[in-house]
Amino acid sequence: MKIDTINLLKECNSGIKMGVSSIDRVMPYVKSEKLKKALNACKDEHATLGDESHKLILKYGADTKEPHPVARMMGDMKIRSKMMMMNRTDKTVADLMTDGCNMGVKSLSKYLNEYKRADGEVKNLVNRVISVEQSLTEQMRAYL
């Protein structure tokens, strides 16, 4: 039970870091004030959830996990290539964020299923992160 809790928590924390990093990387390209506001609100929610996940990591006596370097590099490459090859528009930003959110939801859902014996408070945190990701995906539809 404890190992499932720690593993799920580490994956959740890593996913939150990846989400914040992705938002930071696309922000210079955002033109719409409304889109900036939505992304900043999502980033703030991720920061709050990240703080909560960090407290739980300390509670369970675990170490944090950084996003996998290959995943981070691939994300960076995707953002750079799309922003260079395509028009630097809010549509492109929304497309990138939608893909990232979908990947986050998929990964966290997989880990929820994999670490079934994790404590309820950690599962609840993961479900809240999934909810934030799904909400941002819905908001991005207006820009696609």
TORTOR-614612 format. One record per atom (N, C-alpha, C): atom name; z, x, y. Coordinates in steps of 0.05 Angstrom, whole numbers, plus 32768, in hexadecimal, padded with zeros to 4 digits. Each point is the difference from the previous one (the first is absolute). Layout:
   atom     zz     xx     yy
     CA      Z      X      Y
...
This chain:
   atom     zz     xx     yy
      N   8000   8010   7FE8
     CA   8000   7FF0   8018
      C   8000   8011   8019
      N   8011   8014   8001
     CA   8002   8011   8018
      C   7FE6   8010   8004
      N   7FF5   800A   7FEB
     CA   7FE7   800F   8002
      C   7FE9   7FEF   800B
      N   7FFE   7FE7   7FF6
     CA   7FEC   7FED   800A
      C   8004   7FFB   801E
      N   8019   7FFC   8007
     CA   8007   7FFB   801C
      C   7FF7   8017   8012
      N   8007   8018   7FF8
     CA   7FF9   8018   8010
      C   7FE2   8004   8001
      N   7FF3   7FFC   7FE9
     CA   7FE2   8004   8000
      C   7FF3   7FEC   8012
      N   8008   7FE6   7FFE
     CA   7FF4   7FEB   8011
      C   8006   8006   801E
      N   8017   8008   8005
     CA   8008   8006   801C
      C   7FF0   8017   800B
      N   7FFC   8015   7FF1
     CA   7FF0   8017   8009
      C   7FE3   7FF8   8005
      N   7FF5   7FF0   7FEF
     CA   7FE4   7FF6   8004
      C   7FFE   7FEF   8018
      N   8014   7FEF   8004
     CA   8000   7FEE   8018
      C   8001   8011   8019
      N   8013   8013   8001
     CA   8003   8011   8017
      C   7FE7   800F   8006
      N   7FF3   800B   7FEB
     CA   7FE7   800F   8003
      C   7FEA   7FEE   800B
      N   7FFF   7FE7   7FF6
     CA   7FEB   7FED   800A
      C   8005   7FF9   801D
      N   8019   7FFD   8008
     CA   8006   7FFA   801C
      C   7FF7   8017   8012
      N   8005   8019   7FF8
     CA   7FF8   8017   800F
      C   7FE1   8001   8003
      N   7FF2   7FF9   7FEA
     CA   7FE3   8000   8000
      C   7FF6   7FEB   8014
      N   800D   7FE9   8000
     CA   7FF8   7FEA   8013
      C   8003   8008   801D
      N   8017   800C   8006
     CA   8005   8009   801C
      C   7FEC   8015   8008
      N   7FFB   8013   7FEE
     CA   7FED   8015   8006
      C   7FE4   7FF5   8005
      N   7FF8   7FEC   7FF0
     CA   7FE5   7FF4   8003
      C   7FFE   7FF2   801B
      N   8014   7FF2   8008
     CA   8000   7FF3   801A
      C   7FFD   8014   8016
      N   8010   8015   7FFE
     CA   7FFF   8015   8014
      C   7FE4   800C   8002
      N   7FF2   8004   7FE9
     CA   7FE6   800C   8000
      C   7FEA   7FEF   800C
      N   8003   7FE5   7FFE
     CA   7FEB   7FEF   800B
      C   8005   7FF8   801D
      N   8018   8002   8009
     CA   8007   7FF6   801B
      C   7FEE   800C   8017
      N   7FF8   8019   7FFF
     CA   7FEF   800A   8016
      C   7FE5   7FF2   8002
      N   7FF8   7FF2   7FEB
     CA   7FE6   7FF3   8000
      C   8002   7FE2   8008
      N   8018   7FF5   8002
     CA   8003   7FE4   8006
      C   7FFB   7FFA   801D
      N   7FEF   7FEC   8004
     CA   7FF9   7FF8   801B
      C   800F   7FE7   800A
      N   8003   7FED   7FEE
     CA   800C   7FE6   8007
      C   801E   8003   8003
      N   800B   7FF6   8016
     CA   801D   8000   8004
      C   800E   7FEF   7FEB
      N   7FF3   7FEA   7FF8
     CA   800C   7FEF   7FEC
      C   8002   800E   7FE5
      N   7FEB   800F   7FF9
     CA   8001   800F   7FE7
      C   8015   8016   8001
      N   8001   800E   8017
     CA   8015   8015   8003
      C   801C   7FF4   7FFC
      N   8004   7FE9   800C
     CA   801A   7FF3   7FFE
      C   8006   7FF9   7FE3
      N   7FED   7FF5   7FF1
     CA   8004   7FF9   7FE4
      C   8006   8019   7FF0
      N   7FF2   8016   8004
     CA   8004   8019   7FF1
      C   801B   800C   8007
      N   8007   7FFF   801A
     CA   801A   800B   8008
      C   8017   7FF0   7FF4
      N   7FFD   7FE5   7FFF
     CA   8014   7FEF   7FF4
      C   8003   8006   7FE2
      N   7FEA   8004   7FF3
     CA   8001   8007   7FE4
      C   800D   801B   7FFB
      N   7FF9   8013   8012
     CA   800C   801B   7FFE
      C   801E   7FFE   8004
      N   8009   7FF0   8013
     CA   801D   7FFC   8004
      C   800E   7FF4   7FE8
      N   7FF2   7FEC   7FF4
     CA   800C   7FF4   7FE7
      C   8001   8015   7FEA
      N   7FEC   8011   7FFD
     CA   8000   8015   7FEC
      C   8017   8014   8006
      N   8004   8006   8019
     CA   8016   8013   8008
      C   801B   7FF4   7FF8
      N   8004   7FE7   8005
     CA   8019   7FF2   7FF9
      C   8004   8001   7FE2
      N   7FEB   7FF9   7FF1
     CA   8001   8000   7FE3
      C   8003   801C   7FF5
      N   7FF4   8013   800E
     CA   8003   801C   7FF8
      C   801D   800A   8003
      N   800D   7FF7   8016
     CA   801C   8007   8005
      C   8011   7FF4   7FEA
      N   7FFA   7FE7   7FF9
     CA   800F   7FF3   7FEB
      C   7FFC   800E   7FE5
      N   7FE7   8008   7FFA
     CA   7FFB   800D   7FE7
      C   800E   801C   7FFF
      N   8001   800D   8017
     CA   800E   801A   8001
      C   801E   7FFD   7FFB
      N   800C   7FEB   800B
     CA   801C   7FFB   7FFB
      C   8005   7FFB   7FE2
      N   7FEE   7FF1   7FF4
     CA   8003   7FFA   7FE3
      C   7FFC   801A   7FF0
      N   7FEE   8010   8008
     CA   7FFB   801A   7FF2
      C   801A   8010   8001
      N   800D   8001   8017
     CA   8019   800F   8002
      C   8016   7FF2   7FEF
      N   8000   7FE6   8000
     CA   8014   7FF1   7FF0
      C   7FFD   8007   7FE2
      N   7FE8   8002   7FF7
     CA   7FFB   8005   7FE3
      C   7FFF   801E   7FFA
      N   8005   8011   8014
     CA   8001   801D   7FFC
      C   7FE5   800C   7FF8
      N   7FEB   7FF5   800A
     CA   7FE5   800A   7FFA
      C   7FF4   8010   8017
      N   7FEA   800D   7FFB
     CA   7FF1   800E   8014
      C   7FE8   7FEE   8008
      N   7FF7   8004   8018
     CA   7FE8   7FF2   8009
      C   7FE7   800C   7FF3
      N   7FEB   7FF0   8000
     CA   7FE7   8009   7FF5
      C   7FEB   7FFE   8015
      N   7FF1   8015   8005
     CA   7FEA   7FFF   8013
      C   7FE8   7FF4   7FF2
      N   7FEF   7FF3   8010
     CA   7FE7   7FF6   7FF4
      C   7FF1   8017   7FF3
      N   7FF3   7FFA   7FEA
     CA   7FF1   8015   7FF1
      C   7FEC   800D   8013
      N   7FFF   801B   8000
     CA   7FEE   800E   8013
      C   7FE2   7FF7   7FFC
      N   7FF8   7FFB   7FE8
     CA   7FE4   7FF8   7FFC
      C   7FFB   7FE4   800C
      N   8013   7FEE   7FFC
     CA   7FFE   7FE5   800C
      C   7FFF   8002   801E
      N   8011   8010   800B
     CA   8001   8003   801D
      C   7FE5   800C   800A
      N   7FF6   8014   7FF2
     CA   7FE7   800D   8008
      C   7FE9   7FED   7FFE
      N   7FFF   7FF0   7FEB
     CA   7FEB   7FED   7FFC
      C   8001   7FEB   8016
      N   8018   7FF7   8007
     CA   8003   7FED   8016
      C   7FF6   800B   801A
      N   8007   8019   8006
     CA   7FF7   800D   8018
      C   7FE2   8002   8001
      N   7FF4   8009   7FE9
     CA   7FE3   8003   7FFF
      C   7FF2   7FE5   8004
      N   800B   7FEB   7FF4
     CA   7FF3   7FE6   8003
      C   8001   7FF7   801D
      N   8016   8003   800D
     CA   8002   7FF8   801C
      C   7FED   8011   8011
      N   8001   801A   7FFD
     CA   7FEE   8011   8010
      C   7FE3   7FFA   7FFB
      N   7FF8   7FFD   7FE6
     CA   7FE4   7FFB   7FFB
      C   7FF7   7FE5   800A
      N   8010   7FEB   7FFD
     CA   7FF7   7FE6   800A
      C   7FFF   7FFF   801E
      N   8013   800E   800D
     CA   8000   7FFF   801D
      C   7FEA   8012   800C
      N   7FF7   8013   7FF1
     CA   7FEB   8012   8009
      C   7FE4   7FF4   7FFA
      N   7FFD   7FF5   7FE8
     CA   7FE6   7FF6   7FF7
      C   7FFA   7FE4   800A
      N   8015   7FF0   8004
     CA   7FFC   7FE5   8009
      C   8007   7FFE   801E
      N   7FFC   7FE9   800B
     CA   8008   7FFC   801C
      C   801E   8001   8001
      N   800B   800C   8014
     CA   801D   8002   8004
      C   8009   7FE6   800C
      N   8001   7FEB   7FF0
     CA   8006   7FE6   8009
      C   801A   7FF6   7FF3
      N   800A   7FEA   800C
     CA   8018   7FF3   7FF4
      C   7FF9   7FF5   7FE4
      N   7FE7   7FF9   7FFC
     CA   7FF7   7FF6   7FE6
      C   8004   8016   7FEB
      N   7FF9   8018   8007
     CA   8003   8017   7FED
      C   801E   8005   7FFA
      N   8010   7FFF   8015
     CA   801D   8003   7FFD
      C   800B   7FEB   7FEE
      N   7FF8   7FE7   8005
     CA   800A   7FE9   7FF0
      C   7FF8   8003   7FE3
      N   7FE7   800A   7FFB
     CA   7FF7   8004   7FE5
      C   8011   8016   7FF2
      N   8005   8015   800E
     CA   8011   8016   7FF5
      C   801C   7FF6   7FFA
      N   800B   7FF2   8013
     CA   801C   7FF6   7FFC
      C   8001   7FEB   7FE9
      N   7FEC   7FF0   7FFE
     CA   7FFF   7FEC   7FEA
      C   8000   800E   7FE5
      N   7FEE   8015   7FFE
     CA   7FFF   800F   7FE7
      C   801B   800D   7FFA
      N   800C   800C   8014
     CA   801A   800D   7FFC
      C   8016   7FED   7FF8
      N   8001   7FE9   800D
     CA   8014   7FEC   7FF9
      C   7FFC   7FF6   7FE3
      N   7FE7   7FFB   7FF9
     CA   7FFA   7FF7   7FE5
      C   8008   8015   7FEB
      N   7FFB   8019   8007
     CA   8008   8015   7FEE
      C   801F   8001   7FFD
      N   800E   7FFD   8017
     CA   801D   8000   7FFF
      C   800B   7FE9   7FF0
      N   7FF5   7FE8   8004
     CA   800A   7FE9   7FF0
      C   7FFB   8005   7FE2
      N   7FE8   800A   7FFA
     CA   7FFA   8005   7FE4
      C   8013   8014   7FF4
      N   8004   8016   800D
     CA   8012   8015   7FF6
      C   801C   7FF7   7FFD
      N   800B   7FF3   8015
     CA   801C   7FF7   7FFE
      C   8003   7FEA   7FEB
      N   7FED   7FEF   7FFD
     CA   8001   7FEC   7FEB
      C   8000   800D   7FE4
      N   7FF0   8014   7FFD
     CA   7FFF   800F   7FE7
      C   801C   800D   7FFA
      N   800C   800C   8015
     CA   801A   800C   7FFC
      C   8016   7FEB   7FFA
      N   7FFE   7FE9   800D
     CA   8013   7FEB   7FFA
      C   7FFF   7FF8   7FE2
      N   7FE8   7FFF   7FF6
     CA   7FFC   7FF9   7FE3
      C   8009   8017   7FEE
      N   7FFB   8019   8009
     CA   8007   8017   7FF0
      C   801E   8005   7FFF
      N   800E   7FFB   8016
     CA   801C   8006   8002
      C   8010   7FE5   8001
      N   7FFC   7FF0   7FEB
     CA   800C   7FE6   7FFE
      C   801F   8000   8001
      N   800C   8016   7FF8
     CA   801D   8000   7FFF
      C   800D   800A   8019
      N   7FF1   8003   8015
     CA   800A   8009   801A
      C   8014   7FEB   800B
      N   8012   8009   8010
     CA   8014   7FEE   800D
      C   7FF2   7FEC   8012
      N   800C   7FE9   8002
     CA   7FF4   7FEA   8010
      C   7FFD   8007   801D
      N   8012   800F   800C
     CA   7FFD   8007   801D
      C   7FE8   8011   8005
      N   7FF9   8011   7FED
     CA   7FE8   8011   8003
      C   7FE7   7FEF   7FFB
      N   8000   7FEE   7FEC
     CA   7FEA   7FEE   7FFC
      C   7FFB   7FEF   8019
      N   8016   7FF7   800C
     CA   7FFD   7FEF   8018
      C   7FF3   8010   8016
      N   8008   8019   8004
     CA   7FF4   8012   8014
      C   7FE2   8003   7FFB
      N   7FF9   8005   7FE7
     CA   7FE3   8004   7FFA
      C   7FF1   7FE6   8006
      N   800B   7FE9   7FF9
     CA   7FF3   7FE7   8006
      C   7FFD   7FFB   801D
      N   8013   8009   8010
     CA   7FFE   7FFE   801D
      C   7FEA   8012   800B
      N   7FFD   8018   7FF5
     CA   7FEA   8012   8008
      C   7FE5   7FF3   7FF9
      N   7FFE   7FF5   7FE8
     CA   7FE8   7FF2   7FF8
      C   7FF9   7FEA   8013
      N   8014   7FF1   8008
     CA   7FFC   7FE9   8013
      C   7FF6   800A   801B
      N   800A   8016   800A
     CA   7FF7   800C   8019
      C   7FE3   8008   7FFD
      N   7FF9   800D   7FEA
     CA   7FE4   8009   7FFB
      C   7FED   7FE8   7FFF
      N   8009   7FEB   7FF2
     CA   7FEF   7FE8   7FFE
      C   7FFC   7FF3   801B
      N   8015   7FFF   8010
     CA   7FFF   7FF5   801B
      C   7FEC   800F   8012
      N   8001   801A   7FFE
     CA   7FED   8010   8010
      C   7FE4   7FFB   7FF7
      N   7FFC   7FFE   7FE6
     CA   7FE5   7FFB   7FF6
      C   7FF5   7FE6   800B
      N   8011   7FEB   8001
     CA   7FF8   7FE7   800C
      C   7FF9   8002   801D
      N   800F   8010   800F
     CA   7FFB   8004   801C
      C   7FE6   800F   8005
      N   7FF9   8011   7FEE
     CA   7FE8   8011   8003
      C   7FE6   7FEF   7FFC
      N   8002   7FEA   7FF3
     CA   7FE8   7FEF   7FFB
      C   7FF2   7FF8   801A
      N   800F   7FFD   8015
     CA   7FF4   7FF8   801A
      C   7FEE   8015   800C
      N   8003   8019   7FF6
     CA   7FF1   8017   800B
      C   7FE9   8009   7FEE
      N   7FFF   7FF5   7FE8
     CA   7FEB   8008   7FED
      C   7FE5   7FF5   8007
